[in-house]
Amino acid sequence: MIVGVLKETIPGERRVALVPLVVPQLVSKGFEVLVEAGAGAAAGFTDQEFAAKGAKIAATREEVIQAADVLARVRADAAGLRAGQTVIGFFDPLSEPQRAREFASAGVSAFAMELMPRITRAQSMDALSSMATVAGYKAVILAANSLPRLFPMLMTAAGTIAPAKVFIVGVGVAGLQAIATARRLGAVVSAYDVRPAVKEQVLSLGAKFVELPLEAGEAEDKGGYARAMDETFYQRQRELMKRVVAESDVVITTAAVPGKKAPVLVTEDMVQGMAPGSVIVDLAIERGGNCEITVAGEVVVRHGVTLIGLLNLPSTAPYHASQMYARNVVNFLLHIAGKGAIDFSGEDEILRETLVAHDGRVVHPRVKELLGEA
């Protein structure tokens, strides 16, 4: 089986789906790895490094597509692919289900890394968590760079400098990494999530858990993701959070619900209540944003507050983001094709939950429902 690696084509995407480090793992299992020339350059991986680890370098993109049985991508699309191929990557089928139809029409079998089930067996394949780890770290670094204050408390001959106050909204993987990073930089950190079960995790990282007198009910689905709540709940939540936001120097929002628009948790009125120079980093901006006035893809100042709505933060740390993603992809590929072929008829939960298109049809139940094909 030949695994092809293409150079990513979306503007600003610097990651690569496989890195030299994982090539021997595939080669030892009988796979052949074919890499488009320059595919890893933006992430810091040279063609020479790939070749030294056992990969073959193809001069053109077309050469890879013609030869590969499986294509490993960061951002997957059906452009130029041929019937019978398999593609593995991100393509957000719950928000853009028409992408699934494109793969089906091309006769391509498409696996969506976003749909990896949150089960123990699939932890090593959970690319969403890997990328959320990078995003949570980068969010704090961006905030520290924009804040006109220092993060840590300093005892100096010129007096004592008080530590920055950082408030994390949403304690998933990105939120936990943001807490840990902000704490390492010396900030006083507090966090909130609709799921009361995460309180122990917040406290274990040395942060304070903000408890709001709200009845969250079923705030978490069986996959471990936050459920969307009704607007009455979010309105009450905003009222209770207003004071906490006003007291914070930095607010980092991470609240997202798979396949749905991100809930608005920080209103313009709440932004106005923050001190001049404060910073908000909106990690949910790709799904509409948790802050009412964040601008997608931009850093803007409103009411004296810096609003950071940059997209695709994992791509700003492409070396390690690619390394983590590549390990997820290899673990997944070895799981579904470790015997030399993919058994699409099998009952394996991991394969079933991630397979979106196959044999000319959209096959994933949730995506079919979104397309009106259920």
N, C-alpha and C positions, 0 to 999 in steps of 0.2 A: 504494500500500500504506500503510495506516494503522498506525502503531506506538503502542500504548497503554502508559502508565506509571501503575501503581497505587500508592497509599500502602500500605506494608508493614503487615501486621496482626499478625505475631508479636510478643508482648510483648518490649520491650527492643530491637527492631530499628529502628535509626535511619537506616540507609542507604536510598538510593533508586537504582533501576536505571539511570536516565539523569539527566544533569545539564545545565544550560543550555549549558555549553561545547560539548557534542557535537551539540546540536540542528541548528545550521547545516550540519554535515557530512551529516546525514541529509536535510535539506530540499533541499540542493543536488543530491542524487541522486534527487530525485523522491518521497521519502517525506513523509508527513504525520505530525506528532507530536502526540498528544493526551494531556494530563497531568491526572490527577485533582487537583482543588484541594487544596493542602496536602501533596501527595505528597513534596515535598522539604524541607518545613519543619524536620523533626527533624535533617536533615543540614546545614542552613544555607542552603538554596536557596529563594527565594521564588517565588510564582506570577508575579510581575511580571518576574523575571529570565528565567523560561522563556518568557513571552510576548514579551519583548524580543528573544529569539533566534529567534523564529519558531514556537514551539509554541502550540497552542490549549489552553485550560484548560477542563476539563469540571467541572460543578458536582458531579456524583455519580460514584461508582464504577460504577454500572450503565450510565451513559452511555458510559464508556470501554469497558466490556466489550462493549456492543452494537455499537459502531462499529469497534473495533480488529480488524485482521487478525492482527497479532502483538502479544503482550503481553510486555514486558520486565519481569522481576521479579528481586528479590534472592533471596527464598525463594518458590519457585513451588509452587502447589497448584492443584487442579482445581475448587475451589469456585466455582460460579456461571458457569463458562466454558461456551461453546456449541460444538457440533460444528463442525469445520472450522477452528477457530482454531489458532494456533501460539503456544506459550509458551516463553520462553527464561529459564533461571534455575538456581539451586541447588535440588536436592531429594534429594540423596544416594541415588540408586537402588541402589547396591551394598550399603548398609547397611539401607535401607528399600525393598526392591524392590516392595512392595505399592503404593507411590506410583505406580509406572509403570502398574499395573493401573487405578488411579483415572483417570489421564489417558486411557488406552485406552478405558475404559468411557464416558468423556465425549465420545469422538470427537475429542480434542485431540491435535495433534502436539506432542510435548514434547522439547525439547533440554536436556540436562543439562550445565551448564558444568563440573561436576566431572570429566566424562569427556573433556575436551579432550585430544587426543593431544599428547604431548611431542615435537613435531617442529618444525623450523625455521619452516615456513610458519604454524604456529599460535601462535608465541610471543607475538604481539601480542594474542592472544585468551585467553591463559592466566590466567583469573581466580583459580584456586587460588593461583598464585604471587603475584599481586597482593595477595590477602588475607593470605597468609602473610608477606609483607613488612611489612604493618601490624602483624600479630600479634607478629612477632619484635621490632619496635621497641617496642611497648607493653609487652611482657613485661619488658624491661629497665627501662623507666620505672617500672613497678609495683614491681619488685624494689628499685630505688634508693630509692623512696619508703618502702618497708617496712623496709629494712635500717637498723639503728641506727648504722651506720658511714657514712663518706663513701666514694664510689667512687675519686676520684683520690688520688694521693700529694700531700701538701702540705708544703712547707717553711715553717714559721711560726716566729715568735718564741717560741711556746709549745712548740716541738719539731717533729719530723717525724711526719707521719701516714702510716702505711703504706697502700698502695692495697688495695682490696677484691679478693678472688679470685673470679672468676666462671667456672663450668664449664657449658658448653653441651653437651647430649647430643642428638645428631641434627643433622647439618649439611646440611639441605635449605635451601630458600629462607628459612624462618623462622629457622633456626639461623644462617645466614650474616648475616642482618640483625641478629640478637641480638648476634653477635660484633662487628659493625661498630659498633653503638650502644654496647655496653659499653666498647669500646676508646675511642670518642670521649669517654665520660664519665671515662676515666682508669683503668679497672680493668685488672688483670692477667687475661687471658682464656685459658682452655684449652678444647679441644673434642674430642669423640669421635664417631665414626660407624662403623658396621659396614662401610661402603664405603671401603676404603683410598684410592680414587681421589680423594676429596675433600680429602686432606691438603694438596695444593698450594693449594687455595682457602683453607683455614684459615690457612696460613702467609702467604699474600698479604695477609690482613687484619691481620697482626701478632699473631696468636694462636698458642698452642702446640698442636700436635696430640698428643693422648694416644694412645699406641699400646699396645694390649693384645695379648698373645700368644694370639690366637684365630684359628682357621681359619674365615673367614666364608663361603668358597665363593661360590656365586651369590647375593650379597647385594643385587643390583639387577636389576630386570626390564628388559625391552626398552624400556619407557616411561620409564625413569629413576627409578622409584619403588623404595623399599626393599622387599625381600621379607620375609615372615614367616619367622623361623628357628624351629628346634625348641626345646623347653623346656630341654634339656640345654645348648644354646648360651647361652640367656639366664641360666641358673643360674651358669654359669662366668663370664659377663660381669659379673653382679652381684658375684661374689666379687672380681674384679679391680678393679672400679670403687669398691668400698667405701672404700679409702684415699683416692682422689681426691675423693670426695664429702665425706668427713670433713674434708679440708683446705680446702674451699671455703666462702666466705661466702654465695654465691648459686649455686644450681643451676637451670638452665632446661632443661626436657625438651621435646623436639619430635618424638620418634620415633613415627611412625604409618604403618600399612600400609593402603592404600585398601581399604575394604570389610571390614576385620577389626578385632577388638578390639586396642587399643594394647598392646604388650608392657609388662609390669611390669619396670622397670629400677632403681627405687629402692625398697627395702623399708623397712618400719618400723624394722628393726634399723639400717639405714644412716642413717635420719633421726635416731635416737637418738645416733648417733656424731658428729653435727654440733654445732658450738658454739652455745650459746644465742644467740638473735637472728638466726640464719641464716635464709635465705629459699629456698623452692623455688617456682618458677612452672611449673605443669604445663600446657603448651600442648596436650597430647594428651587433656585431660580429657573432651572431647566424644566420644571413642572409648573411654572407660573410664579413661584416665589412665596415665601412666608411673610415677607414684608410688603406692605401695600404699595410702596413707592420705589422699590428697587428696580433698576433698569437692567434688563438681560444683556449680558456681555459688556457692561460698562461699570466704571467707578464714578459715582456722582456725589455731590455734596448738596444736601437738602436740609434746611433749618439748622445749618452748622454741623450736621452729622454726616460722616462719610459712609456711603452705602456701596458695598462691594457686591456686584452681581456677576462676577466673572464666570464664564462657562467652562466646563471640562477641566476642572482643577487637577485631576490625575495626570493630564497631559503636560502639566507644568513641572512634573517630576517624572519625566518619561523613562529614565533608566530603571528606577526601582518599581515604578508602576508596571512597566513591561515585564520585569522579572517576576513579579507576583502574578500577573495575569497569565504569563506563559506557563507557570507551574500549575495554575488552575486548569488551563486548556489541556496540558499534557496529561494530568490526572484524569480529566474527563475523557480524553481520547483513548487512553489505555483502558478505561473502564468499559467504554462502549465498543471498542475495536481491538482489544488486546489480543484476540485470537486471530487477527488478520482480516476480519470482515465485521461489518456492523449487522447485527441481527435485529432488523426493524420489526420483526414479528414478536419479539420477546416481551415479557411482562415486567421488565425491570422498571422500577419507579423513576429512577433518574433519567433514563432514556425517554420514557413516556412523557414525563413532565416538561422536558426541554425540547422535544421534537415538535416543530410548528408546521412544517410543510414536508410532504413526501409523496412520491408517485403521482405528481400532478395535482395534488389536493392539499388544502389546508386541513390538518388533522388534529390540531390542539383544540379541545372543547371550549376553553375560555375565549380563544381568538375567533373561533367559528361563531360563537355567540355574538361577539362584537361586530362581526361582519354580517350578521343576520342569517347565518347559515346553520344555526343550531337545529 
